[in-house]
Amino acid sequence: MQSDNDLLFETLQQWRSAGKSAALATVVSTWGSSPRPEGSHLAVDEAGHFVGSVSGGCIEGAVIDAAREVMASGRPQLLEFGISDEQAWQVGLACGGRVRVFVEPVE
């Protein structure tokens, strides 16, 4: 049986083999209440298709937007969402905690 990570990395490989740009987002640290553990991944292609999860839905939209910026610029980003951040309320992370997500282009 294929794991979620196996499927995610297989999908990334298919996108790249088809010549599509792609980015990988990874939860690199958490504090307090966090919907997904460190090491969770979200892969995004140039059209905005995605597979995986870094938050169970509450910050995915912001991470997908950042992934598209990363694909366009070629420069990785470190995103942080948390209870003291006004953006946390906007993206639905009002339950508390802090999540750092590293987003990088996939070559």
Secondary structure, DSSP 8 states (H G I E B T S, - for coil): ---HHHHHHHHHHHHHHTT--EEEEEEEEEESS-SS-TT-EEEEETTS-EEE-SSTTSSHHHHHHHHHHHHHH---EEEEEETT-HHHHHHT-TT--EEEEEEEEE-
